[in-house]
Amino acid sequence: MTAQTPPDARLSATILLLREGISAPEVLMVKRHYEIDFAAGALVFPGGKAASSDTDPGWDAYTDGDYGPIQQDARIAAIREAYEESGILLARHRKARGEGAPLVGADIADKLAPYRAGVDRGEIPFLDLVREHDLTLALDRLIHFGHWITPVMMPKRFDTHFYVAPAPSGQIAAHDGRETTDAVWLSASDALAQEMAGQATIIFPTRMNLVKLSRAASLEDARQRFAAEPVITVLPRPGKTETGDPCLFIPEEAGYGQTVELLSKVKV
């Protein structure tokens, strides 16, 4: 009998949009629809699988920042997914483009809001929408924050890049009503407290990245801290604890402060 080959992990991306809170940064989280087949009902960051259109070479003229093919594709996917799931758009007017330049405000986000569903369904190419409105995606606003790959024994696998980015001033987050049913701003500590109290479902990678985010005391602290930290790939490895309980191991050098997660606690 030969071992079954694990399915390939699909490139995915998710984004932690941050705004200043009272005592710590707040992150935008959306609640997954209960009929979605992955992480149903869970609080997650906006994100999802990269689409074939995210790799279109035409994006080169409509993106700020040079990151190579995989990082460019993942960053485009992260910004597209944030737009689809929350309505927030990390983009600049093309005539005022350039790394570090101001982002578009609520006027442009509101103007493009009616196209969200069409982009999500693949009926409207995101690149065509950006091109038509003479915008450029601000890939440079995204700080690489984490990289998680689904364990090999799972039937669906994702190769997910996590990013943090300050939310554009004035833009209002609104859930899409299809994949997500709510959009909320929470400090990382508050989100973790809700899960601990049984008031929210949060999957393992999301929880670990909330723990990591909770170390930042402000937006500026988050920017400086996470821009300076290396990103270590996390591919959870199945095994057993010393007491024989099935678990997942993650590398200590990834810096999450936890290396073991019981399989009984893993939600999918």
Stockholm file with secondary structure:
# STOCKHOLM 1.0

chainA/1-268         MTAQTPPDARLSATILLLREGISAPEVLMVKRHYEIDFAAGALVFPGGKAASSDTDPGWDAYTDGDYGPIQQDARIAAIREAYEESGILLARHRKARGEGAPLVGADIADKLAPYRAGVDRGEIPFLDLVREHDLTLALDRLIHFGHWITPVMMPKRFDTHFYVAPAPSGQIAAHDGRETTDAVWLSASDALAQEMAGQATIIFPTRMNLVKLSRAASLEDARQRFAAEPVITVLPRPGKTETGDPCLFIPEEAGYGQTVELLSKVKV
#=GR chainA/1-268 SS CCCCCCCCCEEEEEEEEEECCSSSCEEEEEEECTTCSSSTTCEECSEEECCGGGGCGGGGGGBCSCCHHHHHHHHHHHHHHHHHHHCCCCEEEGGGCSTTCCCCCHHHHHHHGGGHHHHHTTSSCHHHHHHHTTEEECGGGCEEEEEEECCTTSSSCEEEEEEEEECCTTCCCCCCSSSEEEEEEEEHHHHHHHHHTTSCCCCHHHHHHHHHHTTCSSHHHHHHHHHHSCCCEECCEEEECTTCCEEEECCGGGCSSCCEEEGGGCCC
#=GC SS_cons         CCCCCCCCCEEEEEEEEEECCSSSCEEEEEEECTTCSSSTTCEECSEEECCGGGGCGGGGGGBCSCCHHHHHHHHHHHHHHHHHHHCCCCEEEGGGCSTTCCCCCHHHHHHHGGGHHHHHTTSSCHHHHHHHTTEEECGGGCEEEEEEECCTTSSSCEEEEEEEEECCTTCCCCCCSSSEEEEEEEEHHHHHHHHHTTSCCCCHHHHHHHHHHTTCSSHHHHHHHHHHSCCCEECCEEEECTTCCEEEECCGGGCSSCCEEEGGGCCC
//
